[in-house]
Amino acid sequence: MRSACRTDGAFDHAAIAVRDRIDEAARAFARLGFTLTPRGHHTLGSINHLIVLQTTYVELIGFPAGRTDVRAELRDAPIGLNGLVFASENAHATHGRAQQRGAPLQPVQEFSRPVELDDGAHDARFRTVRTVPGASPAGRVYFCEHLTPELVWRMPWQWHANASLELTGVTAHVRDLAAEAALYRSLLGDAPVALRGTALQVDAPPVRIRIEASDAPPAMDGIAIRVADLGATERVLRDAQVRFERAAGGLDVDPSEAFGVAIRFHG
């Protein structure tokens, strides 16, 4: 098992909101060649599957069909990439530092979900530092402290037929780039955040976030994933008849194949 880097401000995971279509989402991402964890049931009422990578992961998160009383931020979110989550070594300390910088935060939240392993049932436990609703018009931005990382980063879940290794990039767009820069600086400090022309760059190793200025409705657009063997990735996609295009140094999966998320696989 390769354990995750828990350094504050490192990238932890990207969340894809799938609402009450979790079964369909699981099939879609398995078709892309990803190994998914067994379904998780949070004490908050949400449900999920993870695509676990070397130090990061992608989360498919939704809620049971017929339930309209759980997690308004998921119930009301559009389907697609909806959460960028940074690592925290200590959620309470992270909250204090970000609050001093003026970050718009909710109180620290703690929750769990059961995990079944060969030796029995365990509780994967987490603490999160969430921004207030609407802090970023593009989607949710927050921190996560893993109290039991050994129940997330497990070797059988880190092997993927499409040869995926690690998240490396995220793209998004907003109308007010200065306001978005101010939000990220309040969360992460000044050093990782840079305005470069008509784009905002946020460095959260191993991921670089690029947020473009746009008149279109704000949204998180896509993710980039480094793979061990791009040829193996292409074979998996072709065998599954997934729509994709070759691009310089990578393969671009059509967003329609991944719940509206543009995925670039690269070497």
Summary of the structure (lengths in Angstrom):
residues: 267
radius of gyration: 17.6
end to end distance: 22.3
largest distance: 53.4
contacts: 898
relative contact order: 0.18
helix: 21%
strand: 41%
